[in-house]
Amino acid sequence: MLFAEEAAQASSFSGFDPFVIIFTILIAIGLVRLFAAKRKNVFAIAFALVSLVVFLFMDFVMIKGW
Protein backbone atom coordinates (compact mmCIF):
# COMPACT_ATOMS: atom_id res chain seq x y z
CA MET A 1 0.00 0.00 0.00
CA LEU A 2 2.84 2.38 0.73
CA PHE A 3 4.25 2.08 -2.78
CA ALA A 4 0.82 2.62 -4.37
CA GLU A 5 0.22 5.79 -2.36
CA GLU A 6 3.67 7.09 -3.17
CA ALA A 7 3.23 6.36 -6.86
CA ALA A 8 -0.11 8.15 -6.93
CA GLN A 9 1.39 11.32 -5.49
CA ALA A 10 4.46 11.45 -7.72
CA SER A 11 4.41 12.94 -11.19
CA SER A 12 4.57 10.09 -13.68
CA PHE A 13 5.72 12.08 -16.73
CA SER A 14 9.28 11.22 -17.70
CA GLY A 15 11.63 12.16 -20.51
CA PHE A 16 11.19 8.72 -22.06
CA ASP A 17 7.46 9.22 -22.75
CA PRO A 18 7.86 11.15 -26.04
CA PHE A 19 10.20 8.43 -27.33
CA VAL A 20 7.56 5.77 -26.66
CA ILE A 21 5.02 7.78 -28.67
CA ILE A 22 7.52 8.27 -31.51
CA PHE A 23 8.31 4.52 -31.56
CA THR A 24 4.57 3.77 -31.71
CA ILE A 25 4.18 6.06 -34.72
CA LEU A 26 7.19 4.48 -36.43
CA ILE A 27 5.82 0.97 -35.87
CA ALA A 28 2.45 2.03 -37.31
CA ILE A 29 4.13 3.53 -40.40
CA GLY A 30 6.16 0.35 -40.86
CA LEU A 31 3.04 -1.79 -40.57
CA VAL A 32 1.27 0.27 -43.23
CA ARG A 33 4.30 -0.12 -45.51
CA LEU A 34 4.32 -3.88 -44.90
CA PHE A 35 0.65 -4.15 -45.87
CA ALA A 36 1.26 -2.03 -48.99
CA ALA A 37 4.26 -4.09 -50.13
CA LYS A 38 3.98 -6.21 -53.23
CA ARG A 39 5.54 -9.27 -51.55
CA LYS A 40 3.99 -9.78 -48.13
CA ASN A 41 6.24 -10.95 -45.30
CA VAL A 42 3.75 -12.62 -42.96
CA PHE A 43 6.21 -12.97 -40.09
CA ALA A 44 7.11 -9.26 -40.24
CA ILE A 45 3.43 -8.28 -40.38
CA ALA A 46 2.62 -10.44 -37.35
CA PHE A 47 5.61 -9.14 -35.40
CA ALA A 48 4.69 -5.54 -36.22
CA LEU A 49 1.08 -6.13 -35.18
CA VAL A 50 2.10 -7.58 -31.82
CA SER A 51 4.60 -4.75 -31.30
CA LEU A 52 2.00 -2.13 -32.19
CA VAL A 53 -0.53 -3.61 -29.77
CA VAL A 54 2.04 -3.64 -26.96
CA PHE A 55 3.14 -0.06 -27.65
CA LEU A 56 -0.46 1.18 -27.94
CA PHE A 57 -1.19 -0.39 -24.56
CA MET A 58 1.94 1.24 -23.13
CA ASP A 59 0.83 4.59 -24.54
CA PHE A 60 -2.64 4.18 -23.05
CA VAL A 61 -1.29 3.35 -19.58
CA MET A 62 1.33 6.10 -19.83
CA ILE A 63 -1.12 8.82 -20.85
CA LYS A 64 -3.70 7.66 -18.30
CA GLY A 65 -1.04 8.16 -15.61
CA TRP A 66 -0.28 11.75 -16.56
Steps between C-alpha positions, in 0.01 A plus 500: 500500500784738573641470149157554341440817701845630419456427131166679493650817644807513277495649153516215251615699195856414403735594219456156345127550431540693171734228371236234567246701299750549216579125495126425485461729199801342329363149556163606356668650191703182454188286529323706234803461272502124561133473403561712188800294386472288190656194668345449842725383783251333734746465787590871485132598486419284803799630695408860418139441604602355836750783552240762411247352742757497781610858431140624471427343838813663643389835359153459649635417847762775475255772398242384755766550769576859405 
